Amino acid sequence: VTMLTWCSGHSHTAQHFPVPESLFKEATVQPYIHNCFMTVHEGRHVYQFCIFFKQHLCLRANVLLSRDDHKF
């Protein structure tokens, strides 16, 4: 997934920050995005992810996460 970023300055050492809002729908219901960090240990390998998500009562259920009438 390609995500827009914004830069903290003009130098090549400036930090870049993701703009996940550009990828999510229903901005009128909830314009902001939550995030959390997840670390997965698989054998000797360690993978780190930053997970972006929305959580609002008026948003539609995520069909990829909902099954057997359990909503996550």
PDB file of N, H, CA, C and O in Angstrom:
ATOM      1  N   VAL A   1       0.853  -1.176   0.000  1.00  0.00           N
ATOM      2  CA  VAL A   1       0.000   0.000   0.000  1.00  0.00           C
ATOM      3  C   VAL A   1       0.892   1.230   0.000  1.00  0.00           C
ATOM      4  O   VAL A   1       1.804   1.342   0.819  1.00  0.00           O
ATOM      5  N   THR A   2       0.636   2.135  -0.899  1.00  0.00           N
ATOM      6  H   THR A   2      -0.105   2.044  -1.564  1.00  0.00           H
ATOM      7  CA  THR A   2       1.363   3.397  -0.946  1.00  0.00           C
ATOM      8  C   THR A   2       0.637   4.414  -0.082  1.00  0.00           C
ATOM      9  O   THR A   2      -0.574   4.595  -0.211  1.00  0.00           O
ATOM     10  N   MET A   3       1.378   5.078   0.799  1.00  0.00           N
ATOM     11  H   MET A   3       2.362   4.931   0.904  1.00  0.00           H
ATOM     12  CA  MET A   3       0.775   6.031   1.718  1.00  0.00           C
ATOM     13  C   MET A   3       1.493   7.371   1.601  1.00  0.00           C
ATOM     14  O   MET A   3       2.719   7.426   1.507  1.00  0.00           O
ATOM     15  N   LEU A   4       0.717   8.441   1.610  1.00  0.00           N
ATOM     16  H   LEU A   4      -0.279   8.396   1.687  1.00  0.00           H
ATOM     17  CA  LEU A   4       1.304   9.775   1.625  1.00  0.00           C
ATOM     18  C   LEU A   4       2.061  10.001   2.928  1.00  0.00           C
ATOM     19  O   LEU A   4       1.715   9.428   3.961  1.00  0.00           O
ATOM     20  N   THR A   5       3.093  10.836   2.877  1.00  0.00           N
ATOM     21  H   THR A   5       3.375  11.301   2.037  1.00  0.00           H
ATOM     22  CA  THR A   5       3.823  11.216   4.077  1.00  0.00           C
ATOM     23  C   THR A   5       4.015  12.725   4.074  1.00  0.00           C
ATOM     24  O   THR A   5       3.936  13.368   3.028  1.00  0.00           O
ATOM     25  N   TRP A   6       4.264  13.277   5.236  1.00  0.00           N
ATOM     26  H   TRP A   6       4.328  12.754   6.086  1.00  0.00           H
ATOM     27  CA  TRP A   6       4.659  14.678   5.312  1.00  0.00           C
ATOM     28  C   TRP A   6       6.023  14.733   5.977  1.00  0.00           C
ATOM     29  O   TRP A   6       6.386  13.856   6.761  1.00  0.00           O
ATOM     30  N   CYS A   7       6.755  15.756   5.659  1.00  0.00           N
ATOM     31  H   CYS A   7       6.460  16.469   5.022  1.00  0.00           H
ATOM     32  CA  CYS A   7       8.142  15.885   6.075  1.00  0.00           C
ATOM     33  C   CYS A   7       8.270  17.006   7.106  1.00  0.00           C
ATOM     34  O   CYS A   7       7.614  18.040   6.982  1.00  0.00           O
ATOM     35  N   SER A   8       9.116  16.804   8.127  1.00  0.00           N
ATOM     36  H   SER A   8       9.649  15.964   8.227  1.00  0.00           H
ATOM     37  CA  SER A   8       9.266  17.795   9.196  1.00  0.00           C
ATOM     38  C   SER A   8      10.197  18.945   8.824  1.00  0.00           C
ATOM     39  O   SER A   8      10.321  19.904   9.585  1.00  0.00           O
ATOM     40  N   GLY A   9      10.844  18.866   7.684  1.00  0.00           N
ATOM     41  H   GLY A   9      10.743  18.086   7.066  1.00  0.00           H
ATOM     42  CA  GLY A   9      11.755  19.941   7.287  1.00  0.00           C
ATOM     43  C   GLY A   9      12.189  19.779   5.842  1.00  0.00           C
ATOM     44  O   GLY A   9      11.665  18.942   5.108  1.00  0.00           O
ATOM     45  N   HIS A  10      13.154  20.593   5.449  1.00  0.00           N
ATOM     46  H   HIS A  10      13.580  21.273   6.045  1.00  0.00           H
ATOM     47  CA  HIS A  10      13.609  20.589   4.064  1.00  0.00           C
ATOM     48  C   HIS A  10      14.919  19.845   3.858  1.00  0.00           C
ATOM     49  O   HIS A  10      15.322  19.641   2.712  1.00  0.00           O
ATOM     50  N   SER A  11      15.597  19.435   4.917  1.00  0.00           N
ATOM     51  H   SER A  11      15.269  19.601   5.847  1.00  0.00           H
ATOM     52  CA  SER A  11      16.880  18.749   4.763  1.00  0.00           C
ATOM     53  C   SER A  11      16.670  17.263   4.512  1.00  0.00           C
ATOM     54  O   SER A  11      15.582  16.736   4.744  1.00  0.00           O
ATOM     55  N   HIS A  12      17.711  16.589   4.038  1.00  0.00           N
ATOM     56  H   HIS A  12      18.595  17.016   3.849  1.00  0.00           H
ATOM     57  CA  HIS A  12      17.600  15.155   3.762  1.00  0.00           C
ATOM     58  C   HIS A  12      17.524  14.333   5.048  1.00  0.00           C
ATOM     59  O   HIS A  12      17.195  13.148   4.998  1.00  0.00           O
ATOM     60  N   THR A  13      17.823  14.943   6.205  1.00  0.00           N
ATOM     61  H   THR A  13      18.090  15.906   6.246  1.00  0.00           H
ATOM     62  CA  THR A  13      17.740  14.228   7.486  1.00  0.00           C
ATOM     63  C   THR A  13      16.409  14.463   8.193  1.00  0.00           C
ATOM     64  O   THR A  13      16.208  13.976   9.306  1.00  0.00           O
ATOM     65  N   ALA A  14      15.505  15.198   7.567  1.00  0.00           N
ATOM     66  H   ALA A  14      15.669  15.593   6.663  1.00  0.00           H
ATOM     67  CA  ALA A  14      14.197  15.479   8.173  1.00  0.00           C
ATOM     68  C   ALA A  14      13.396  14.188   8.313  1.00  0.00           C
ATOM     69  O   ALA A  14      13.533  13.266   7.509  1.00  0.00           O
ATOM     70  N   GLN A  15      12.567  14.139   9.335  1.00  0.00           N
ATOM     71  H   GLN A  15      12.455  14.888   9.988  1.00  0.00           H
ATOM     72  CA  GLN A  15      11.739  12.962   9.573  1.00  0.00           C
ATOM     73  C   GLN A  15      10.523  12.973   8.654  1.00  0.00           C
ATOM     74  O   GLN A  15       9.997  14.035   8.319  1.00  0.00           O
ATOM     75  N   HIS A  16      10.082  11.785   8.249  1.00  0.00           N
ATOM     76  H   HIS A  16      10.509  10.923   8.521  1.00  0.00           H
ATOM     77  CA  HIS A  16       8.874  11.619   7.450  1.00  0.00           C
ATOM     78  C   HIS A  16       7.820  10.922   8.304  1.00  0.00           C
ATOM     79  O   HIS A  16       8.121   9.973   9.028  1.00  0.00           O
ATOM     80  N   PHE A  17       6.592  11.397   8.212  1.00  0.00           N
ATOM     81  H   PHE A  17       6.347  12.168   7.624  1.00  0.00           H
ATOM     82  CA  PHE A  17       5.500  10.846   8.996  1.00  0.00           C
ATOM     83  C   PHE A  17       4.379  10.399   8.062  1.00  0.00           C
ATOM     84  O   PHE A  17       4.076  11.095   7.093  1.00  0.00           O
ATOM     85  N   PRO A  18       3.756   9.246   8.334  1.00  0.00           N
ATOM     86  CA  PRO A  18       2.678   8.760   7.470  1.00  0.00           C
ATOM     87  C   PRO A  18       1.414   9.602   7.613  1.00  0.00           C
ATOM     88  O   PRO A  18       1.175  10.213   8.654  1.00  0.00           O
ATOM     89  N   VAL A  19       0.613   9.625   6.556  1.00  0.00           N
ATOM     90  H   VAL A  19       0.807   9.129   5.710  1.00  0.00           H
ATOM     91  CA  VAL A  19      -0.687  10.299   6.557  1.00  0.00           C
ATOM     92  C   VAL A  19      -1.740   9.241   6.202  1.00  0.00           C
ATOM     93  O   VAL A  19      -2.220   9.206   5.069  1.00  0.00           O
ATOM     94  N   PRO A  20      -2.100   8.386   7.156  1.00  0.00           N
ATOM     95  CA  PRO A  20      -3.036   7.293   6.857  1.00  0.00           C
ATOM     96  C   PRO A  20      -4.451   7.772   6.567  1.00  0.00           C
ATOM     97  O   PRO A  20      -5.239   7.035   5.974  1.00  0.00           O
ATOM     98  N   GLU A  21      -4.788   8.993   6.973  1.00  0.00           N
ATOM     99  H   GLU A  21      -4.147   9.591   7.455  1.00  0.00           H
ATOM    100  CA  GLU A  21      -6.135   9.522   6.712  1.00  0.00           C
ATOM    101  C   GLU A  21      -6.472   9.500   5.227  1.00  0.00           C
ATOM    102  O   GLU A  21      -7.642   9.419   4.853  1.00  0.00           O
ATOM    103  N   SER A  22      -5.453   9.573   4.386  1.00  0.00           N
ATOM    104  H   SER A  22      -4.503   9.639   4.690  1.00  0.00           H
ATOM    105  CA  SER A  22      -5.692   9.586   2.943  1.00  0.00           C
ATOM    106  C   SER A  22      -6.167   8.231   2.421  1.00  0.00           C
ATOM    107  O   SER A  22      -6.660   8.150   1.296  1.00  0.00           O
ATOM    108  N   LEU A  23      -6.029   7.169   3.211  1.00  0.00           N
ATOM    109  H   LEU A  23      -5.628   7.235   4.125  1.00  0.00           H
ATOM    110  CA  LEU A  23      -6.410   5.824   2.778  1.00  0.00           C
ATOM    111  C   LEU A  23      -7.741   5.343   3.339  1.00  0.00           C
ATOM    112  O   LEU A  23      -8.311   4.373   2.839  1.00  0.00           O
ATOM    113  N   PHE A  24      -8.238   6.012   4.369  1.00  0.00           N
ATOM    114  H   PHE A  24      -7.776   6.800   4.775  1.00  0.00           H
ATOM    115  CA  PHE A  24      -9.458   5.554   5.033  1.00  0.00           C
ATOM    116  C   PHE A  24     -10.691   6.270   4.502  1.00  0.00           C
ATOM    117  O   PHE A  24     -10.642   7.451   4.160  1.00  0.00           O
ATOM    118  N   LYS A  25     -11.791   5.541   4.440  1.00  0.00           N
ATOM    119  H   LYS A  25     -11.831   4.581   4.718  1.00  0.00           H
ATOM    120  CA  LYS A  25     -13.071   6.115   4.023  1.00  0.00           C
ATOM    121  C   LYS A  25     -13.820   6.639   5.236  1.00  0.00           C
ATOM    122  O   LYS A  25     -13.356   6.506   6.369  1.00  0.00           O
ATOM    123  N   GLU A  26     -14.958   7.223   4.999  1.00  0.00           N
ATOM    124  H   GLU A  26     -15.335   7.331   4.079  1.00  0.00           H
ATOM    125  CA  GLU A  26     -15.877   7.712   6.022  1.00  0.00           C
ATOM    126  C   GLU A  26     -15.248   8.770   6.929  1.00  0.00           C
ATOM    127  O   GLU A  26     -15.402   8.727   8.149  1.00  0.00           O
ATOM    128  N   ALA A  27     -14.550   9.701   6.327  1.00  0.00           N
ATOM    129  H   ALA A  27     -14.425   9.736   5.336  1.00  0.00           H
ATOM    130  CA  ALA A  27     -13.913  10.769   7.097  1.00  0.00           C
ATOM    131  C   ALA A  27     -14.928  11.683   7.768  1.00  0.00           C
ATOM    132  O   ALA A  27     -14.612  12.326   8.769  1.00  0.00           O
ATOM    133  N   THR A  28     -16.148  11.749   7.231  1.00  0.00           N
ATOM    134  H   THR A  28     -16.405  11.226   6.418  1.00  0.00           H
ATOM    135  CA  THR A  28     -17.158  12.594   7.862  1.00  0.00           C
ATOM    136  C   THR A  28     -17.657  11.987   9.172  1.00  0.00           C
ATOM    137  O   THR A  28     -18.098  12.718  10.058  1.00  0.00           O
ATOM    138  N   VAL A  29     -17.593  10.667   9.306  1.00  0.00           N
ATOM    139  H   VAL A  29     -17.234  10.073   8.585  1.00  0.00           H
ATOM    140  CA  VAL A  29     -18.002  10.007  10.554  1.00  0.00           C
ATOM    141  C   VAL A  29     -16.903  10.140  11.596  1.00  0.00           C
ATOM    142  O   VAL A  29     -17.169  10.498  12.743  1.00  0.00           O
ATOM    143  N   GLN A  30     -15.685   9.858  11.203  1.00  0.00           N
ATOM    144  H   GLN A  30     -15.469   9.568  10.271  1.00  0.00           H
ATOM    145  CA  GLN A  30     -14.539   9.966  12.108  1.00  0.00           C
ATOM    146  C   GLN A  30     -13.322  10.393  11.292  1.00  0.00           C
ATOM    147  O   GLN A  30     -12.740   9.574  10.581  1.00  0.00           O
ATOM    148  N   PRO A  31     -12.932  11.660  11.384  1.00  0.00           N
ATOM    149  CA  PRO A  31     -11.845  12.157  10.546  1.00  0.00           C
ATOM    150  C   PRO A  31     -10.449  11.744  10.998  1.00  0.00           C
ATOM    151  O   PRO A  31      -9.510  11.808  10.206  1.00  0.00           O
ATOM    152  N   TYR A  32     -10.290  11.325  12.245  1.00  0.00           N
ATOM    153  H   TYR A  32     -11.054  11.274  12.889  1.00  0.00           H
ATOM    154  CA  TYR A  32      -8.962  11.002  12.755  1.00  0.00           C
ATOM    155  C   TYR A  32      -8.735   9.483  12.798  1.00  0.00           C
ATOM    156  O   TYR A  32      -9.677   8.694  12.728  1.00  0.00           O
ATOM    157  N   ILE A  33      -7.477   9.108  12.913  1.00  0.00           N
ATOM    158  H   ILE A  33      -6.711   9.749  12.970  1.00  0.00           H
ATOM    159  CA  ILE A  33      -7.076   7.708  12.874  1.00  0.00           C
ATOM    160  C   ILE A  33      -6.357   7.361  14.177  1.00  0.00           C
ATOM    161  O   ILE A  33      -5.551   8.147  14.675  1.00  0.00           O
ATOM    162  N   HIS A  34      -6.647   6.192  14.721  1.00  0.00           N
ATOM    163  H   HIS A  34      -7.302   5.553  14.317  1.00  0.00           H
ATOM    164  CA  HIS A  34      -5.904   5.667  15.867  1.00  0.00           C
ATOM    165  C   HIS A  34      -4.733   4.853  15.336  1.00  0.00           C
ATOM    166  O   HIS A  34      -4.745   4.415  14.186  1.00  0.00           O
ATOM    167  N   ASN A  35      -3.734   4.654  16.168  1.00  0.00           N
ATOM    168  H   ASN A  35      -3.725   5.010  17.102  1.00  0.00           H
ATOM    169  CA  ASN A  35      -2.652   3.755  15.787  1.00  0.00           C
ATOM    170  C   ASN A  35      -2.118   3.039  17.019  1.00  0.00           C
ATOM    171  O   ASN A  35      -2.250   3.525  18.142  1.00  0.00           O
ATOM    172  N   CYS A  36      -1.520   1.895  16.794  1.00  0.00           N
ATOM    173  H   CYS A  36      -1.413   1.501  15.881  1.00  0.00           H
ATOM    174  CA  CYS A  36      -0.840   1.155  17.849  1.00  0.00           C
ATOM    175  C   CYS A  36       0.329   0.413  17.217  1.00  0.00           C
ATOM    176  O   CYS A  36       0.358   0.204  16.004  1.00  0.00           O
ATOM    177  N   PHE A  37       1.269   0.027  18.023  1.00  0.00           N
ATOM    178  H   PHE A  37       1.245   0.198  19.008  1.00  0.00           H
ATOM    179  CA  PHE A  37       2.436  -0.687  17.544  1.00  0.00           C
ATOM    180  C   PHE A  37       2.340  -2.143  17.958  1.00  0.00           C
ATOM    181  O   PHE A  37       1.898  -2.453  19.065  1.00  0.00           O
ATOM    182  N   MET A  38       2.750  -3.030  17.077  1.00  0.00           N
ATOM    183  H   MET A  38       3.109  -2.778  16.178  1.00  0.00           H
ATOM    184  CA  MET A  38       2.667  -4.462  17.337  1.00  0.00           C
ATOM    185  C   MET A  38       4.015  -5.081  16.994  1.00  0.00           C
ATOM    186  O   MET A  38       4.608  -4.774  15.960  1.00  0.00           O
ATOM    187  N   THR A  39       4.486  -5.948  17.866  1.00  0.00           N
ATOM    188  H   THR A  39       4.004  -6.198  18.706  1.00  0.00           H
ATOM    189  CA  THR A  39       5.730  -6.677  17.627  1.00  0.00           C
ATOM    190  C   THR A  39       5.411  -8.161  17.564  1.00  0.00           C
ATOM    191  O   THR A  39       4.756  -8.703  18.453  1.00  0.00           O
ATOM    192  N   VAL A  40       5.873  -8.806  16.517  1.00  0.00           N
ATOM    193  H   VAL A  40       6.405  -8.365  15.794  1.00  0.00           H
ATOM    194  CA  VAL A  40       5.654 -10.242  16.325  1.00  0.00           C
ATOM    195  C   VAL A  40       7.010 -10.941  16.407  1.00  0.00           C
ATOM    196  O   VAL A  40       7.942 -10.599  15.679  1.00  0.00           O
ATOM    197  N   HIS A  41       7.106 -11.913  17.293  1.00  0.00           N
ATOM    198  H   HIS A  41       6.348 -12.191  17.884  1.00  0.00           H
ATOM    199  CA  HIS A  41       8.318 -12.720  17.422  1.00  0.00           C
ATOM    200  C   HIS A  41       8.042 -14.064  16.762  1.00  0.00           C
ATOM    201  O   HIS A  41       7.154 -14.803  17.186  1.00  0.00           O
ATOM    202  N   GLU A  42       8.798 -14.370  15.738  1.00  0.00           N
ATOM    203  H   GLU A  42       9.520 -13.770  15.393  1.00  0.00           H
ATOM    204  CA  GLU A  42       8.645 -15.630  15.018  1.00  0.00           C
ATOM    205  C   GLU A  42      10.032 -16.279  14.946  1.00  0.00           C
ATOM    206  O   GLU A  42      10.859 -15.929  14.104  1.00  0.00           O
ATOM    207  N   GLY A  43      10.258 -17.233  15.853  1.00  0.00           N
ATOM    208  H   GLY A  43       9.585 -17.517  16.536  1.00  0.00           H
ATOM    209  CA  GLY A  43      11.586 -17.833  15.927  1.00  0.00           C
ATOM    210  C   GLY A  43      12.609 -16.777  16.313  1.00  0.00           C
ATOM    211  O   GLY A  43      12.447 -16.089  17.321  1.00  0.00           O
ATOM    212  N   ARG A  44      13.667 -16.645  15.511  1.00  0.00           N
ATOM    213  H   ARG A  44      13.799 -17.203  14.692  1.00  0.00           H
ATOM    214  CA  ARG A  44      14.697 -15.640  15.772  1.00  0.00           C
ATOM    215  C   ARG A  44      14.374 -14.296  15.139  1.00  0.00           C
ATOM    216  O   ARG A  44      15.109 -13.327  15.328  1.00  0.00           O
ATOM    217  N   HIS A  45      13.300 -14.231  14.402  1.00  0.00           N
ATOM    218  H   HIS A  45      12.703 -15.018  14.248  1.00  0.00           H
ATOM    219  CA  HIS A  45      12.930 -12.999  13.700  1.00  0.00           C
ATOM    220  C   HIS A  45      11.967 -12.164  14.542  1.00  0.00           C
ATOM    221  O   HIS A  45      11.092 -12.697  15.224  1.00  0.00           O
ATOM    222  N   VAL A  46      12.145 -10.865  14.482  1.00  0.00           N
ATOM    223  H   VAL A  46      12.856 -10.432  13.928  1.00  0.00           H
ATOM    224  CA  VAL A  46      11.243  -9.926  15.152  1.00  0.00           C
ATOM    225  C   VAL A  46      10.732  -8.952  14.100  1.00  0.00           C
ATOM    226  O   VAL A  46      11.517  -8.306  13.406  1.00  0.00           O
ATOM    227  N   TYR A  47       9.418  -8.850  13.987  1.00  0.00           N
ATOM    228  H   TYR A  47       8.780  -9.375  14.550  1.00  0.00           H
ATOM    229  CA  TYR A  47       8.779  -7.950  13.031  1.00  0.00           C
ATOM    230  C   TYR A  47       8.008  -6.897  13.804  1.00  0.00           C
ATOM    231  O   TYR A  47       7.298  -7.224  14.755  1.00  0.00           O
ATOM    232  N   GLN A  48       8.136  -5.651  13.413  1.00  0.00           N
ATOM    233  H   GLN A  48       8.713  -5.386  12.640  1.00  0.00           H
ATOM    234  CA  GLN A  48       7.404  -4.574  14.064  1.00  0.00           C
ATOM    235  C   GLN A  48       6.491  -3.894  13.053  1.00  0.00           C
ATOM    236  O   GLN A  48       6.894  -3.609  11.926  1.00  0.00           O
ATOM    237  N   PHE A  49       5.268  -3.643  13.470  1.00  0.00           N
ATOM    238  H   PHE A  49       4.941  -3.875  14.386  1.00  0.00           H
ATOM    239  CA  PHE A  49       4.261  -3.026  12.614  1.00  0.00           C
ATOM    240  C   PHE A  49       3.615  -1.866  13.346  1.00  0.00           C
ATOM    241  O   PHE A  49       3.468  -1.892  14.568  1.00  0.00           O
ATOM    242  N   CYS A  50       3.232  -0.856  12.595  1.00  0.00           N
ATOM    243  H   CYS A  50       3.351  -0.835  11.602  1.00  0.00           H
ATOM    244  CA  CYS A  50       2.389   0.207  13.114  1.00  0.00           C
ATOM    245  C   CYS A  50       1.022  -0.009  12.475  1.00  0.00           C
ATOM    246  O   CYS A  50       0.889   0.053  11.253  1.00  0.00           O
ATOM    247  N   ILE A  51       0.017  -0.260  13.289  1.00  0.00           N
ATOM    248  H   ILE A  51       0.125  -0.311  14.282  1.00  0.00           H
ATOM    249  CA  ILE A  51      -1.331  -0.559  12.818  1.00  0.00           C
ATOM    250  C   ILE A  51      -2.187   0.702  12.931  1.00  0.00           C
ATOM    251  O   ILE A  51      -2.261   1.311  13.998  1.00  0.00           O
ATOM    252  N   PHE A  52      -2.828   1.090  11.837  1.00  0.00           N
ATOM    253  H   PHE A  52      -2.768   0.596  10.970  1.00  0.00           H
ATOM    254  CA  PHE A  52      -3.722   2.252  11.817  1.00  0.00           C
ATOM    255  C   PHE A  52      -5.162   1.744  11.741  1.00  0.00           C
ATOM    256  O   PHE A  52      -5.456   0.811  10.993  1.00  0.00           O
ATOM    257  N   PHE A  53      -6.061   2.362  12.518  1.00  0.00           N
ATOM    258  H   PHE A  53      -5.822   3.120  13.125  1.00  0.00           H
ATOM    259  CA  PHE A  53      -7.445   1.912  12.505  1.00  0.00           C
ATOM    260  C   PHE A  53      -8.377   3.031  12.963  1.00  0.00           C
ATOM    261  O   PHE A  53      -7.955   4.033  13.541  1.00  0.00           O
ATOM    262  N   LYS A  54      -9.657   2.818  12.679  1.00  0.00           N
ATOM    263  H   LYS A  54      -9.999   2.004  12.209  1.00  0.00           H
ATOM    264  CA  LYS A  54     -10.718   3.696  13.165  1.00  0.00           C
ATOM    265  C   LYS A  54     -11.596   2.884  14.103  1.00  0.00           C
ATOM    266  O   LYS A  54     -11.749   1.673  13.938  1.00  0.00           O
ATOM    267  N   GLN A  55     -12.164   3.555  15.076  1.00  0.00           N
ATOM    268  H   GLN A  55     -12.040   4.538  15.210  1.00  0.00           H
ATOM    269  CA  GLN A  55     -13.068   2.889  16.011  1.00  0.00           C
ATOM    270  C   GLN A  55     -14.175   3.871  16.366  1.00  0.00           C
ATOM    271  O   GLN A  55     -13.957   4.833  17.103  1.00  0.00           O
ATOM    272  N   HIS A  56     -15.356   3.616  15.836  1.00  0.00           N
ATOM    273  H   HIS A  56     -15.533   2.835  15.238  1.00  0.00           H
ATOM    274  CA  HIS A  56     -16.488   4.509  16.087  1.00  0.00           C
ATOM    275  C   HIS A  56     -17.765   3.686  15.969  1.00  0.00           C
ATOM    276  O   HIS A  56     -17.855   2.816  15.103  1.00  0.00           O
ATOM    277  N   LEU A  57     -18.740   3.940  16.812  1.00  0.00           N
ATOM    278  H   LEU A  57     -18.666   4.646  17.516  1.00  0.00           H
ATOM    279  CA  LEU A  57     -19.984   3.175  16.801  1.00  0.00           C
ATOM    280  C   LEU A  57     -20.747   3.285  15.492  1.00  0.00           C
ATOM    281  O   LEU A  57     -21.451   2.350  15.110  1.00  0.00           O
ATOM    282  N   CYS A  58     -20.621   4.411  14.798  1.00  0.00           N
ATOM    283  H   CYS A  58     -20.049   5.171  15.108  1.00  0.00           H
ATOM    284  CA  CYS A  58     -21.372   4.620  13.560  1.00  0.00           C
ATOM    285  C   CYS A  58     -20.673   4.087  12.311  1.00  0.00           C
ATOM    286  O   CYS A  58     -21.238   4.150  11.219  1.00  0.00           O
ATOM    287  N   LEU A  59     -19.464   3.567  12.452  1.00  0.00           N
ATOM    288  H   LEU A  59     -19.005   3.516  13.339  1.00  0.00           H
ATOM    289  CA  LEU A  59     -18.771   3.002  11.299  1.00  0.00           C
ATOM    290  C   LEU A  59     -19.299   1.601  11.005  1.00  0.00           C
ATOM    291  O   LEU A  59     -19.732   0.881  11.905  1.00  0.00           O
ATOM    292  N   ARG A  60     -19.254   1.234   9.737  1.00  0.00           N
ATOM    293  H   ARG A  60     -18.903   1.818   9.006  1.00  0.00           H
ATOM    294  CA  ARG A  60     -19.666  -0.119   9.370  1.00  0.00           C
ATOM    295  C   ARG A  60     -18.697  -1.143   9.946  1.00  0.00           C
ATOM    296  O   ARG A  60     -17.524  -0.838  10.161  1.00  0.00           O
ATOM    297  N   ALA A  61     -19.181  -2.348  10.195  1.00  0.00           N
ATOM    298  H   ALA A  61     -20.134  -2.595  10.020  1.00  0.00           H
ATOM    299  CA  ALA A  61     -18.329  -3.426  10.700  1.00  0.00           C
ATOM    300  C   ALA A  61     -17.328  -3.827   9.621  1.00  0.00           C
ATOM    301  O   ALA A  61     -17.656  -3.831   8.435  1.00  0.00           O
ATOM    302  N   ASN A  62     -16.140  -4.155  10.025  1.00  0.00           N
ATOM    303  H   ASN A  62     -15.874  -4.151  10.989  1.00  0.00           H
ATOM    304  CA  ASN A  62     -15.113  -4.627   9.107  1.00  0.00           C
ATOM    305  C   ASN A  62     -15.388  -6.094   8.815  1.00  0.00           C
ATOM    306  O   ASN A  62     -15.263  -6.936   9.703  1.00  0.00           O
ATOM    307  N   VAL A  63     -15.762  -6.408   7.581  1.00  0.00           N
ATOM    308  H   VAL A  63     -15.864  -5.724   6.859  1.00  0.00           H
ATOM    309  CA  VAL A  63     -16.128  -7.786   7.241  1.00  0.00           C
ATOM    310  C   VAL A  63     -14.937  -8.731   7.315  1.00  0.00           C
ATOM    311  O   VAL A  63     -15.120  -9.941   7.443  1.00  0.00           O
ATOM    312  N   LEU A  64     -13.728  -8.205   7.236  1.00  0.00           N
ATOM    313  H   LEU A  64     -13.579  -7.221   7.131  1.00  0.00           H
ATOM    314  CA  LEU A  64     -12.547  -9.062   7.355  1.00  0.00           C
ATOM    315  C   LEU A  64     -12.308  -9.504   8.793  1.00  0.00           C
ATOM    316  O   LEU A  64     -11.692 -10.543   9.027  1.00  0.00           O
ATOM    317  N   LEU A  65     -12.788  -8.729   9.753  1.00  0.00           N
ATOM    318  H   LEU A  65     -13.289  -7.884   9.563  1.00  0.00           H
ATOM    319  CA  LEU A  65     -12.575  -9.055  11.160  1.00  0.00           C
ATOM    320  C   LEU A  65     -13.817  -9.614  11.844  1.00  0.00           C
ATOM    321  O   LEU A  65     -13.720 -10.183  12.931  1.00  0.00           O
ATOM    322  N   SER A  66     -14.967  -9.462  11.229  1.00  0.00           N
ATOM    323  H   SER A  66     -15.047  -9.000  10.346  1.00  0.00           H
ATOM    324  CA  SER A  66     -16.225  -9.908  11.845  1.00  0.00           C
ATOM    325  C   SER A  66     -16.609 -11.277  11.312  1.00  0.00           C
ATOM    326  O   SER A  66     -16.619 -11.507  10.103  1.00  0.00           O
ATOM    327  N   ARG A  67     -16.921 -12.173  12.219  1.00  0.00           N
ATOM    328  H   ARG A  67     -16.912 -11.987  13.201  1.00  0.00           H
ATOM    329  CA  ARG A  67     -17.407 -13.491  11.820  1.00  0.00           C
ATOM    330  C   ARG A  67     -18.169 -14.099  12.979  1.00  0.00           C
ATOM    331  O   ARG A  67     -17.915 -13.771  14.138  1.00  0.00           O
ATOM    332  N   ASP A  68     -19.090 -14.971  12.674  1.00  0.00           N
ATOM    333  H   ASP A  68     -19.296 -15.237  11.732  1.00  0.00           H
ATOM    334  CA  ASP A  68     -19.905 -15.654  13.682  1.00  0.00           C
ATOM    335  C   ASP A  68     -20.546 -14.678  14.658  1.00  0.00           C
ATOM    336  O   ASP A  68     -20.599 -14.937  15.861  1.00  0.00           O
ATOM    337  N   ASP A  69     -21.033 -13.558  14.137  1.00  0.00           N
ATOM    338  H   ASP A  69     -20.990 -13.348  13.161  1.00  0.00           H
ATOM    339  CA  ASP A  69     -21.704 -12.531  14.918  1.00  0.00           C
ATOM    340  C   ASP A  69     -20.828 -11.902  16.013  1.00  0.00           C
ATOM    341  O   ASP A  69     -21.353 -11.250  16.916  1.00  0.00           O
ATOM    342  N   HIS A  70     -19.516 -12.088  15.945  1.00  0.00           N
ATOM    343  H   HIS A  70     -19.090 -12.617  15.212  1.00  0.00           H
ATOM    344  CA  HIS A  70     -18.611 -11.406  16.865  1.00  0.00           C
ATOM    345  C   HIS A  70     -17.970 -10.261  16.112  1.00  0.00           C
ATOM    346  O   HIS A  70     -17.358 -10.458  15.062  1.00  0.00           O
ATOM    347  N   LYS A  71     -18.111  -9.082  16.645  1.00  0.00           N
ATOM    348  H   LYS A  71     -18.608  -8.922  17.498  1.00  0.00           H
ATOM    349  CA  LYS A  71     -17.519  -7.914  15.996  1.00  0.00           C
ATOM    350  C   LYS A  71     -16.313  -7.471  16.801  1.00  0.00           C
ATOM    351  O   LYS A  71     -16.377  -7.351  18.025  1.00  0.00           O
ATOM    352  N   PHE A  72     -15.232  -7.232  16.117  1.00  0.00           N
ATOM    353  H   PHE A  72     -15.179  -7.329  15.123  1.00  0.00           H
ATOM    354  CA  PHE A  72     -13.999  -6.828  16.772  1.00  0.00           C
ATOM    355  C   PHE A  72     -13.780  -5.344  16.581  1.00  0.00           C
ATOM    356  O   PHE A  72     -12.786  -4.800  17.062  1.00  0.00           O
TER     357      PHE A  72
END
